[in-house]
């Protein structure tokens, strides 16, 4: 079991933060626990919180016309989700479900706004780290799209030939 500060140190979200900033960030965190299969985040609901995984694993899922599609799995201390809530004001874009017992550090936007007022550098660091993460996720999504497009083309040729 890792401590909250160790979790923050392990998180790419907190890369480049000082020990003081990590401590102040941890001071506004709420520890939340969830049982297996609990929906932690519900697609379409207001985005009001950022989460960092302390223990356990979660699945990011999105409903589609063919059923539920797995978008991502996270299971390492420091993995994070809900970061889009700090970038845009849109509702949640997917469900996040606990794969087993989960312990999270939760950072409500209102508490983060208070700490950002005191630590503008912390806000800039956090947003840059979110931007890096979103860029990486976009690159991975691009690769998936290309791969799926190739599979569709190959499948279409195989059936028509």
C-alpha positions, 0 to 999 in steps of 0.5 A: 500500500502506497502513501498519498505522497508516493502516489503523487510522486509516481504520477505523470500528472505531478512531474516537475512539482516540488515537495512543497507543491506535492504536499499542498496538493495532497492536502486538498485530496479526498481519499475515496474507495470503491468496490469491484464494478462500481461506476466511479465516473458516469458518462454524461454527468458534469465534470467536477473532479480529477482522480489519481489511482492509489490502489487497484485498477479501473476500466474506461468504457464507452457505450456504443451501438454494439455494446460497451467498448473498452477505451483504456485500463489503468492499474498503476499507482499514479495513473489518473483520469478525469483530467479533461474536467480541468481543460473543458466544461463538457460532461464526462466523456466515458464511464470509469468502472472499478475492476476490483477494490479501488482507492483513489485520491480525488481532487474536486475542481473547487479545491484545486481552484483554491490551491491554484490561486496560491500556487500558480506554478502548480497550475501551469505544471499540472496543465502542461502534464495534462497536455502531454498526456492528452497528446500521447493519448491522441497519438495512440488513438490515431494509431488505433484508427489507422490500424482499424482502417487497415483491417476494414480495407483488408476485410473488404478486399478479402470478401470481394475478391 
